[in-house]
Amino acid sequence: MKVKDPFYGTSKWKRKRENVLRRDEYLCQESKRYGKTEPATTVHHIFPREQYPELQLETWNLLSLSDRQHNAMHDRDSHEITALGQQWQDRRRDEFQKFYEQKGIRTSES
């Protein structure tokens, strides 16, 4: 049985999630890239919370997705990032590096 992460029950997350869905007009951003309209049901962490907890509420690190597209971003069992998930990380690389530069932190990705 999977234990639900308490983070997702916090008011900070619920507010941020709603803001991201509103920003993305409640549409799956991966489907939208291909001209398809699909409702977004999930807000995805492009750089995973487990590895980058400091990015968990950064708006640029969040993406509205359908469940189908969310499942395509990482393996649901191993949490390993897929090639598609890696593409989104590559698209957000500038924001990622800028975040850590502003904090004076060097990363293995820098």
C-alpha angles and dihedrals in degrees: 000000000000116000114222114239109243090220090075091060095056122110090231091059094043091052093045092046091052091048092052093047089049091048089053092044090242089289129130105253095206092053090044090060087066096045094258125132112220125157116249114233100165138048109217128206104227090199101039121249091228091062100028109030090162088066096050095107100031106122094214088058093057128084132184111232142166115247089253093054092041089057088052092058097066141359105270093217104039095026088223112156114248125220088264091052089049090053090057090048089052090051091053096042094109093054090045093053093042091052092056095040090055089053092046092241123140116213133196085246094057 
